[in-house]
């Protein structure tokens, strides 16, 4: 019985260590992203917040995209999904995702510089329509709605 007791204690210890590692790994990788309104409010309340890397979600303003000739630099303006009056310019120095277009939703990771430009290190685009079935594929009788 003594051997089974040691085994159970060892098993519980291993399970506790594995649970701890999973918990810390998940909590470190979970990052909440801010809306443009929340970003501006935080910077207004604490100007040192500019030094913190953040994720921001918003929508590209139609017609605002421009590529700087001679270098890998993309500029565009992002606005809040709820309050379109809150905007900020973005600079992104990398290849654009395939799904990047005017008016696409983006999640940007980077820093808001002192000049008010968000310098994005990474960018993800949200494009649910690209992966949805076409209406004619959803029709059961072969006719589109």
Number of C-alpha atoms within 10 A of each C-alpha: 6 7 7 9 10 11 12 12 11 12 12 12 12 12 12 12 12 11 12 12 11 11 11 10 11 11 9 8 8 8 10 10 16 17 20 24 19 13 19 20 12 15 14 12 10 10 12 11 16 20 13 9 14 18 20 24 24 28 21 26 21 13 11 13 17 12 13 9 8 6 9 12 15 17 18 18 21 28 22 21 16 11 11 14 10 15 18 19 19 21 18 20 14 14 11 16 10 8 14 16 17 14 17 16 23 20 18 24 19 21 21 23 11 11 7 13 15 23 19 21 15 15 19 16 20 15 14 8 8 9 7 10 9 11 10 12 12 13 11 9 9 9 10 11 9
